[in-house]
């Protein structure tokens, strides 16, 4: 395992953090009564807290995340604030909130972990805004995450030891391929016609058939998630046979039509390029969710659940590929995944034969490294004192890592793109996958939420299709 890269050295005092402090004070200084309590106190308190934290504990990544989130709340609350609060106070508060938003993005990029091999992001307002949007998203994810504590943390440590023992005893940690089974094509697949947002497509539904390895602790609980036992996918099919199939894998907390259809643009991929599209919902997402939000328990909650989530995701994706081949035995199939979908696209590439290409967009490569940095410091110290270190967590996830096995595709059929200012998936993550694939990254000068339409992204997808013979060379 390679040594971790050195982190950027934070300054002793980040005086730019005075900006959110001032913005928060302006919010709190204007207005009174119920309207002030509802519209000004929340952004004001959050901005002051983020600013003071930046002054006292510069370098903690959670400060810029919560600062960006507080700034977004300040800008949004300014709209109703103009109706119920003195506008002479709301307008400067909104302007200062927007400035604090940019400051959060700038500071986050300045303190980002070095990633040798990735280009430096542009130092301009546009890039700072993109980075701040990522920071706000991560701040939201962390704020709503169900993080184990107390007795749950103690149980997690015990379960991790039992899980490691089970994986070692069966030889799965040393031979990850043996942990996974090849799923058959579903025999109960059914299609239903749907119209949404001006698009006509079919919803595919079939039983997952996934059974977690019973020896692994937590398998019975995972199997009890009834909505997760069925697979769902949106299918856009061309009337003529022989057209290529693109398997589109969504990101975290997606899996719903209003998000996925915007993400994968059927008006381009299906209507303009003439491709068949299959958009599966990952486990625990969309109609398969078991919590209040799509994706609950996939990345938050018990971190050991990620082993089950990714094992089932791989099974379900391969079962979906088997369904396509049952329709057309000689089907040409490519894979396009974004973020969490990029991780699963890369994982699929290590287990599925005969794919035309795989595109991993803004992909995570090592979930243990990404998730560990968001664990609160006291809890992380407890885990490490009890023997559950980041390295041990990485080893437990080895069986579902796209870095554990070589891909089943030739290198020239593997493609990936990433943003140099990405604050959700830091540039070091796609670089890990690129080294494993022995491929170059298509870099764009942007962040995680703003990749659509970037030239490098379009070029990456175009190169994959041209290389597979789906499109004529430019």
C-alpha positions in Angstrom: 0.0 0.0 0.0 1.4 3.4 -1.0 2.1 6.0 1.7 -0.5 8.7 2.0 0.4 12.0 0.3 1.3 14.9 2.6 -1.5 17.3 3.3 -1.2 21.0 2.6 0.2 23.0 5.5 -2.6 25.4 6.8 -1.7 28.9 7.9 -1.6 29.7 11.6 -4.5 32.1 11.1 -6.9 32.4 8.2 -7.9 36.0 8.3 -10.2 35.5 5.3 -12.5 33.8 7.7 -13.5 37.2 9.0 -15.7 37.5 5.9 -18.3 34.9 7.0 -18.1 36.3 10.5 -19.1 39.8 9.2 -21.8 38.3 7.0 -23.3 36.5 9.9 -23.2 39.6 12.1 -25.0 41.6 9.4 -27.7 38.9 9.3 -28.1 39.0 13.0 -28.1 42.8 13.3 -31.1 43.5 11.2 -34.7 42.7 11.9 -36.7 41.4 14.9 -39.6 39.3 15.8 -40.7 36.0 14.2 -39.5 36.8 10.7 -36.0 37.6 12.1 -36.0 34.4 14.1 -37.0 32.3 11.1 -35.0 33.9 8.4 -31.9 35.6 9.9 -30.9 33.6 12.9 -30.0 30.3 11.1 -27.7 31.8 8.4 -26.3 34.3 10.8 -25.4 31.8 13.5 -24.0 29.3 11.0 -21.9 31.9 9.2 -20.4 33.3 12.5 -19.7 29.8 13.7 -17.9 28.8 10.4 -15.9 32.1 10.4 -14.8 31.8 14.0 -13.9 28.2 13.5 -11.8 29.2 10.5 -10.0 31.7 12.6 -9.3 29.4 15.5 -8.8 26.0 13.8 -7.7 26.8 10.3 -7.2 23.7 8.1 -10.1 21.5 9.3 -11.9 20.5 6.1 -15.3 20.6 7.9 -15.0 24.3 8.4 -15.1 25.1 4.6 -17.8 22.5 4.1 -20.1 24.0 6.7 -19.1 27.5 5.7 -20.1 26.9 2.1 -23.4 25.4 3.3 -24.1 28.3 5.6 -23.4 30.7 2.7 -25.8 28.9 0.4 -28.4 29.1 3.2 -27.7 32.9 3.5 -28.2 33.5 -0.2 -31.3 31.5 -0.4 -32.9 33.0 2.7 -32.3 36.5 1.3 -35.2 35.9 -1.2 -38.0 35.6 1.5 -35.9 38.0 3.7 -36.5 40.9 1.3 -40.3 40.4 1.9 -40.2 40.3 5.7 -37.0 42.0 6.8 -35.5 45.5 6.2 -34.0 45.3 2.7 -31.1 47.6 3.7 -29.9 44.8 6.0 -30.9 41.9 3.8 -29.1 43.1 0.6 -25.6 43.5 2.2 -26.1 40.3 4.2 -26.9 38.4 0.9 -23.9 40.0 -0.8 -21.6 39.1 2.0 -23.0 35.6 2.1 -22.1 35.2 -1.6 -18.6 36.5 -0.9 -18.2 34.1 2.0 -19.3 31.3 -0.4 -16.5 32.2 -2.8 -14.1 32.4 0.2 -15.0 28.9 1.2 -14.2 27.5 -2.2 -10.9 29.5 -2.4 -9.8 28.3 1.0 -10.8 24.7 0.3 -8.7 24.6 -2.9 -5.8 26.3 -1.1 -5.8 23.6 1.7 -6.5 20.7 -0.6 -4.3 17.6 -0.3 -1.6 17.7 -3.0 -2.2 15.4 -6.0 0.9 15.0 -8.1 -0.1 14.3 -11.6 -3.3 16.4 -11.5 -3.3 19.9 -13.0 -3.7 22.9 -10.8 -7.2 24.3 -10.9 -7.6 27.9 -12.2 -7.5 30.5 -9.5 -10.6 32.5 -10.5 -14.0 33.3 -9.1 -15.7 30.8 -11.4 -13.6 27.9 -10.1 -13.9 29.0 -6.5 -17.7 29.0 -6.9 -17.7 25.5 -8.3 -15.5 24.3 -5.5 -17.7 26.0 -2.9 -20.8 24.2 -4.4 -19.0 20.9 -3.9 -18.1 21.9 -0.3 -21.7 22.8 0.4 -22.8 19.4 -0.9 -20.3 17.5 1.3 -21.3 19.7 4.2 -25.0 18.6 3.7 -24.0 14.9 3.3 -22.0 15.0 6.5 -24.6 17.0 8.4 -27.4 14.4 7.6 -25.3 11.3 7.8 -26.1 8.7 10.5 -22.8 8.3 12.2 -22.4 5.4 14.7 -21.8 6.4 18.3 -21.9 4.9 21.7 -23.0 1.3 21.8 -23.3 1.3 18.0 -19.6 2.2 17.7 -18.7 -0.6 20.1 -20.8 -3.1 18.1 -19.2 -1.9 14.9 -15.7 -2.6 16.2 -16.7 -6.2 17.1 -18.5 -6.7 13.8 -15.4 -5.5 11.9 -13.2 -8.1 13.7 -15.8 -10.8 13.0 -16.1 -9.7 9.3 -12.4 -9.8 8.8 -12.1 -13.3 10.4 -14.8 -14.6 8.1 -13.3 -13.1 5.0 -9.9 -14.4 5.9 -11.1 -17.9 6.7 -12.8 -18.3 3.3 -9.8 -16.8 1.5 -11.9 -13.9 0.1 -9.5 -11.2 1.1 -6.6 -12.7 -0.7 -8.7 -13.8 -3.7 -11.5 -11.2 -4.1 -12.8 -12.7 -7.3 -13.9 -15.8 -5.4 -16.1 -13.7 -3.2 -18.5 -12.9 -6.1 -20.8 -15.1 -8.0 -21.9 -14.7 -11.6 -25.7 -13.9 -11.7 -28.0 -15.5 -14.2 -30.3 -13.4 -16.4 -33.6 -12.7 -14.6 -36.6 -14.9 -15.5 -39.3 -12.6 -14.1 -38.4 -9.3 -15.9 -41.3 -7.1 -16.8 -41.5 -3.8 -18.6 -44.0 -1.0 -18.0 -44.5 2.0 -20.3 -43.7 5.4 -18.6 -43.8 9.0 -19.6 -41.8 11.5 -17.6 -40.6 15.0 -18.3 -41.4 14.6 -22.0 -39.6 11.3 -22.4 -41.2 8.0 -23.2 -39.4 4.9 -21.9 -40.0 1.6 -20.2 -39.4 0.7 -16.5 -37.8 -2.6 -16.1 -38.3 -4.5 -12.9 -37.0 -7.9 -11.8 -36.0 -9.7 -8.6 -32.4 -9.1 -7.6 -31.8 -12.6 -6.4 -28.8 -11.4 -4.4 -28.1 -13.4 -1.2 -25.3 -12.0 1.0 -22.7 -14.5 2.1 -24.3 -15.8 5.4 -20.9 -16.1 7.1 -20.4 -12.3 7.0 -21.8 -10.4 10.0 -24.8 -8.3 9.1 -25.9 -10.4 6.3 -29.3 -11.2 7.8 -30.0 -7.5 8.5 -29.1 -6.6 4.9 -31.4 -9.3 3.6 -34.3 -7.9 5.6 -34.4 -4.7 3.5 -37.4 -5.8 1.5 -37.6 -2.8 -1.0 -34.0 -3.6 -2.0 -34.8 -7.1 -3.2 -36.1 -5.9 -6.6 -34.1 -4.2 -9.3 -35.4 -1.3 -11.3 -34.1 0.3 -14.4 -35.3 2.8 -17.0 -35.0 1.5 -20.5 -34.8 3.7 -23.7 -34.8 1.3 -26.6 -34.4 1.9 -30.3 -37.0 0.3 -32.7 -34.3 -1.3 -34.8 -32.2 -4.2 -33.5 -28.5 -4.0 -33.4 -28.0 -0.6 -31.9 -25.5 -0.4 -29.1 -26.5 -0.5 -25.4 -25.2 2.0 -22.9 -25.4 1.1 -19.2 -25.7 4.4 -17.3 -24.9 4.2 -13.6 -26.0 7.1 -11.4 -24.3 8.8 -8.4 -25.0 8.8 -4.7 -28.5 9.7 -3.6 -29.8 9.7 -7.1 -31.7 6.9 -8.8 -34.9 9.0 -9.4 -36.2 10.0 -12.8 -36.0 13.7 -12.3 -32.3 13.5 -11.5 -31.1 10.6 -13.7 -32.8 11.9 -16.8 -31.0 15.2 -16.4 -27.7 13.5 -15.7 -27.7 11.1 -18.7 -29.5 13.4 -21.2 -31.6 10.9 -23.3 -32.3 13.6 -25.8 -28.6 13.3 -26.8 -27.6 9.7 -26.1 -30.9 8.1 -27.2 -32.5 10.5 -29.6 -29.5 12.1 -31.3 -26.9 9.3 -31.1 -29.4 6.4 -31.5 -28.3 4.4 -28.5 -30.3 2.0 -26.3 -30.0 3.2 -22.7 -30.4 1.3 -19.5 -30.4 3.3 -16.3 -30.5 1.0 -13.3 -31.2 2.2 -9.7 -28.3 1.1 -7.4 -29.2 -0.7 -4.2 -31.0 1.4 -1.6 -31.6 4.2 -4.2 -34.7 5.4 -5.8 -37.6 2.9 -5.6 -35.2 0.6 -3.7 -34.7 3.0 -0.7 -35.3 1.8 2.8 -34.8 5.2 4.5 -36.3 8.6 4.1 -33.8 9.6 1.4 -32.6 7.8 -1.6 -29.2 6.2 -0.8 -29.7 6.0 3.0 -27.5 3.3 4.5 -25.3 3.0 1.4 -22.5 5.4 2.6 -23.8 6.7 5.9 -24.7 4.7 8.9 -22.7 1.5 9.6 -19.6 1.8 7.4 -19.4 -2.0 7.1 -22.7 -1.9 5.2 -20.7 -0.6 2.2 -19.4 -4.1 1.7 -23.0 -5.5 1.2 -24.0 -2.4 -0.8 -21.2 -2.8 -3.3 -21.4 -6.6 -3.5 -25.1 -6.3 -4.4 -24.5 -3.4 -6.8 -22.0 -5.5 -8.7 -24.4 -8.5 -8.7 -27.3 -6.4 -9.9 -25.4 -4.6 -12.6 -24.1 -7.9 -14.0 -27.7 -9.3 -13.8 -28.8 -6.2 -15.8 -26.1 -6.9 -18.4 -27.3 -10.5 -18.5 -30.8 -9.3 -19.2 -29.6 -7.2 -22.1 -27.7 -10.2 -23.6 -30.8 -12.3 -23.1 -32.6 -9.9 -25.4 -29.7 -9.6 -27.9 -27.0 -12.3 -27.5 -24.6 -10.3 -29.7 -25.4 -6.9 -28.1 -22.6 -4.3 -27.9 -22.6 -2.9 -24.4 -20.7 0.1 -23.0 -20.8 1.4 -19.5 -20.9 5.1 -18.3 -20.9 5.9 -14.6 -20.6 9.1 -12.7 -19.2 9.5 -9.1 -20.5 6.5 -7.2 -21.5 5.2 -10.6 -17.9 5.7 -11.7 -16.8 3.5 -8.9 -19.3 0.8 -9.9 -18.4 1.1 -13.5 -14.7 0.5 -12.6 -15.7 -2.4 -10.3 -17.8 -3.9 -13.1 -14.8 -3.7 -15.4 -12.9 -6.1 -13.2 -15.6 -8.8 -13.3 -17.6 -8.6 -16.5 -16.3 -10.0 -19.8 -17.2 -8.7 -23.3 -17.9 -5.0 -22.6 -17.1 -2.6 -25.4 -15.8 0.1 -23.1 -16.1 1.5 -19.6 -16.1 5.2 -18.7 -15.5 6.1 -15.1 -16.5 9.7 -14.6 -15.3 11.7 -11.5 -14.8 8.3 -9.9 -14.1 7.3 -6.3 -11.4 4.6 -6.3 -10.8 4.0 -2.6 -13.9 4.5 -0.4 -12.1 3.9 2.8 -9.8 6.9 2.3 -12.6 9.2 1.3 -15.0 8.2 4.1 -12.4 8.1 6.8 -11.7 11.8 6.6 -15.3 12.6 7.4 -15.4 10.5 10.6 -15.4 12.9 13.6 -12.0 13.1 15.2 -13.1 11.6 18.6 -14.8 8.7 16.9 -11.9 8.1 14.6 -9.5 8.1 17.6 -11.8 5.5 19.3 -11.8 3.3 16.3 -8.0 3.4 15.9 -7.5 2.7 19.6 -9.7 -0.4 19.2 -7.8 -1.5 16.2 -10.2 -0.4 13.4 -7.8 1.8 11.5 -8.3 3.2 8.0 -5.9 0.6 6.7 -7.9 -2.2 8.2 -11.1 -0.7 6.8 -9.4 -0.6 3.4 -8.6 -4.3 3.7 -12.2 -5.2 4.6 -13.4 -3.4 1.4 -10.7 -5.1 -0.7 -13.3 -7.6 -2.0 -15.3 -4.8 -3.6 -12.5 -2.6 -4.6 -11.9 -1.8 -8.3 -8.2 -1.6 -7.5 -8.0 -5.2 -6.2 -8.1 -7.0 -9.6 -7.0 -6.2 -13.2 -9.8 -5.1 -15.5 -11.3 -7.6 -18.0 -11.0 -5.0 -20.8 -8.0 -3.9 -22.8 -6.5 -0.7 -21.6 -7.6 1.2 -24.7 -11.2 0.5 -23.9 -10.9 2.1 -20.4 -11.6 5.8 -20.1 -11.9 8.2 -17.2 -12.4 11.9 -16.6 -12.1 14.1 -13.5 -12.1 17.7 -12.3 -9.0 19.4 -11.0 -11.1 21.4 -8.5 -13.3 18.5 -7.4 -14.0 18.7 -3.6 -16.3 15.7 -3.4 -13.9 13.2 -5.1 -10.4 14.7 -4.6 -8.1 14.5 -7.7 -6.0 11.8 -6.0 -8.9 9.4 -6.3 -9.2 9.2 -10.1 -5.3 9.2 -10.2 -5.3 5.9 -8.2 -7.7 4.4 -10.7 -5.7 5.8 -13.7 -2.5 4.2 -12.3 -4.3 0.9 -11.9 -5.7 1.0 -15.4 -2.5 2.4 -16.8 -4.5 5.2 -18.5 -4.4 9.0 -18.5 -7.2 11.1 -17.0 -9.2 13.5 -19.1 -9.0 16.5 -16.8 -11.4 19.4 -16.9 -10.9 22.7 -14.9 -14.0 22.3 -12.7 -15.6 20.5 -9.8 -17.8 17.6 -9.1 -21.3 19.1 -9.6 -20.3 21.1 -12.7 -18.8 18.5 -15.1 -21.6 18.4 -17.6 -20.7 20.1 -20.9 -17.0 20.3 -20.1 -15.0 19.8 -23.2 -12.8 17.1 -21.7 -15.8 15.2 -20.6 -17.4 15.3 -24.0 -14.1 14.3 -25.6 -13.7 11.4 -23.2 -17.1 9.9 -24.0 -16.6 10.6 -27.7 -13.2 8.8 -27.6 -14.8 5.8 -26.0 -17.5 5.5 -28.6 -15.2 6.1 -31.5 -12.7 3.5 -30.1 -15.5 0.9 -29.8 -16.7 1.6 -33.3 -20.0 3.1 -32.2 -19.2 6.4 -34.0 -17.1 7.2 -37.0 -13.8 8.9 -36.3 -13.8 12.7 -36.1 
